Amino acid sequence: MGFGKKAIFYMIDASKPMFNATTSRLPNNGVGVIITLDARNSGANSNRIEFISNNSNLWTSSVAISAHFNAAVAHDYFRSTFGRNSISNNGDNIVSVINVTEENGQSMDNAFWNGKAIYYGNGNKAFSSLPKALDVAGHELTHGVIQNAANLIYENEPGAINESMADIFGAMMDRNDWTVGEEVVLKSHFPSGAMRSLLDPHNGGSSLNDPGWQPRHVNEQYKGTLDNGGVHINSGIPNHAFYLFVKKLSELRTESSAKSIAERVYYRALTTHLMRNSNFKELRSAIELACSDLFSATPDVLPAAQSAFEMVGIIKPGTTPPPDNEIAPNPGKEFLVCTDLNRNGVYLYDFANAPVTLSNRKIYSKPSVTDNGQEIFYVGDNKRLYQIYYDSTIQKFIDFEIDDNPIYRNVSVSKDGRLLAILYNTEENKIHVYDFVTEVYNTFSIYNPTSSGGATFDVLYADQMDFDLSGQYLMYDALSVISGSGIEYWDIAFLRAFDNAENNFDDGYISKLIAKLPENTSVGNPIFSKNSPDVLAFDYIESEFFSTNYALLGANLEENKASSISDNRDRLAYASFGVKDNAILYDSKDNLDAQSLSVKPLNASKITSNGPENVVLRNAKWGTWFALGSRKLVNTDDLNSITQFDVIPNPFGEDIYLKLYSNFSQSANLKITNPIGNVVWNQNLNLSEGLNQFKIQTNHLSTGCYILSVQFQEGTKSIKLLKN
């Protein structure tokens, strides 16, 4: 540290094989180290988190020592038992944060993994200081392993398997008993003296109302919506299956040897056979496959696993493959919409003739297109919101302004045209979604989910967005910052935005595409495939000291696979799948290094390519491939298909005629709004039996797209209008 200066010692362990001395710049930029930080009794999102250091290398804080020890044990366990290179398997740092409170300053009765680090509270009503429990730490750090392996979604049965895997490997790190959390629970809250028990998930209780009680058989399985569909509750069933597996194996060997076999089987299943949406029956299949992979020559291992799952009621799944959820491609003529090198306009290209100018306006966001190709939304460079609408009567696209407020940054329309996701031109952790049918906005706060089902609100803002085929999930990328470190990164998440069954906004639950990214890595610009709900593509960015490397990756969520489509790139792709999903469009360069749009063929998997990259349009960027045609989407209804009245003509010029049919109430309210809900015309009507026709004068309306809503006593119906 310099002549005459005292040495400073940090709670950083650089002794593990993952440590990279060449690239590390300690203490701030260690690579492959174990670090313990202190939140100093503040929240996980606080800027008060700092290094733990002293001048003597003598450590007196039992909380800090325990947390640091836990991380080292977890590292050593996964490395020595399975050959895993840190939690991520990429040699990334293992970070612990102690003395964490709730955001309101209240003592935190929890420990959690947020995708980057484990955060420890000091207990409150149910627990004492959480770092004292090795199995609790092992549980939370295993969530990091899960997220980097099967990445099981945190809801319903996949979420219960997620929690169970964390319990199992936590128990194997602290392998002298079958309980979890016995060192830190307060008996005033957990009378059994443990948080959970793999030996007996009932844990001294008789029902869900008793703290620590879990079902141990599927006939007791919780079926409600609490706890993300029972992720902490129903994990007792697969937990007990693991215990019974070990017990059966112990009939022919010691319990220590039985645990060694069982943990290897479960790790193999987690890292090789489980998928993002795996349920209990698929867990059984994964365990059976892992038994065959590792112990085919040991005859009692597979029967022991099968017996364990039978005893908890997880029966062998049928051999009938799941139905294919692929939908037929849009049959219409194919186009791409894009902008030029300097974003000076919106252009339409049919892959044969010269591009056609749809707008001369400088744009700020990549255009978003409905599945039928009739509506294109974008934000202008003036931060106003615009739409390009296809008028089928004159077979021409019409560009118009939706809102002249300079407040927008990006926009994405759902495939059926019902929902519009909007980002304002400000730094906020929010996504605003507008429903054209109900003419209602809903604002979703975006966050980073934690292993305990909680959240850390360290997201700065979202950017690129895309709705899935059903319109229920919104995929987006977002910039986050690691509290106290100043490290920023982009990642991809899924927002549960709409419930088609309830015909209303959903709860805003968020899950991650990649729960823990490698160091100095970001992902962004995600896009769904056109015909496969579980396939997507995205940009992958690795930042070195003096360079940035880009790749375009494809991923299959159902199979939990990701592959490179185009690597060794020098720019972001902003990709778009082809109409038939047999090719992908993305930003590239031509042989003169000029900005271009290129197409690359895709293999049958849709996430790999062995074909050449071909330039299709020079001096172009931000391309979206679409077809001008119609098809039935997944669980969606177009606005025009749910109306019970007619509007003639549509598109219209001066006036329109509204025809209402019988079986309605005696009165109605008519309202015309622009696409973001501003009312431009309103009138009450008295209705009579039979056919009712009304003239609406629209000479005061400018050219553009509108929503006509008719509110009856029975409900509201809406239809889109276009004025030439």
Sequence and secondary structure as in RCSB ss.txt:
>XXXX:A:sequence
MGFGKKAIFYMIDASKPMFNATTSRLPNNGVGVIITLDARNSGANSNRIEFISNNSNLWTSSVAISAHFNAAVAH
DYFRSTFGRNSISNNGDNIVSVINVTEENGQSMDNAFWNGKAIYYGNGNKAFSSLPKALDVAGHELTHGVIQNAA
NLIYENEPGAINESMADIFGAMMDRNDWTVGEEVVLKSHFPSGAMRSLLDPHNGGSSLNDPGWQPRHVNEQYKGT
LDNGGVHINSGIPNHAFYLFVKKLSELRTESSAKSIAERVYYRALTTHLMRNSNFKELRSAIELACSDLFSATPD
VLPAAQSAFEMVGIIKPGTTPPPDNEIAPNPGKEFLVCTDLNRNGVYLYDFANAPVTLSNRKIYSKPSVTDNGQE
IFYVGDNKRLYQIYYDSTIQKFIDFEIDDNPIYRNVSVSKDGRLLAILYNTEENKIHVYDFVTEVYNTFSIYNPT
SSGGATFDVLYADQMDFDLSGQYLMYDALSVISGSGIEYWDIAFLRAFDNAENNFDDGYISKLIAKLPENTSVGN
PIFSKNSPDVLAFDYIESEFFSTNYALLGANLEENKASSISDNRDRLAYASFGVKDNAILYDSKDNLDAQSLSVK
PLNASKITSNGPENVVLRNAKWGTWFALGSRKLVNTDDLNSITQFDVIPNPFGEDIYLKLYSNFSQSANLKITNP
IGNVVWNQNLNLSEGLNQFKIQTNHLSTGCYILSVQFQEGTKSIKLLKN
>XXXX:A:secstr
  TT    EESEE  STT  TTT BTTTB SS EEEEEEEEEETT TT EE EESSS    HHHHHHHHHHHHHH
HHHHHHH   TTTSS   EEEEEEEE TTS B   EEE SS EEEE   SSBS GGG HHHHHHHHHHHHHHHTT
   SSHHHHHHHHHHHHHHHHHHTTTSSEESTTTB TTT TTSSSEESS TTTT SSTTSTT   SSGGG   SS
HHHHHTTTTTHHHHHHHHHHHHHHTTSS HHHHHHHHHHHHHHIIIII  TT  HHHHHHHHHHHHHHHHTTSTT
HHHHHHHHHHHTT     SS           SEEEEEEEETT   EEEE SSS  EEEE S BSS  EE TTS E
EEEEBTTS EEEEEEETTTTEEEEEEEE  S EEEEEE TTSSEEEEEESS  SEEEEEETTTTEEEEEE  EE 
TTS EE  EEEEEEEEE TTSSEEEEEEEEE TTT  EEEEEEEEE EETTTTEE    EEESSSS  TTEEEEE
EEE SS TTEEEEEEEEE SS EEEEEEEEETTTTEEEEEEEEESS    EE TTSSEEEEEEE TTS EEEEEE
E  TTSS   S  EEEEETEEEEEEEEES    SS   GGGS SEEEESSSBSSEEEEEE SS  SEEEEEEE T
TS EEEEEEEE  SS EEEEEE TTS SEEEEEEEEETTEEEEEEEEE 
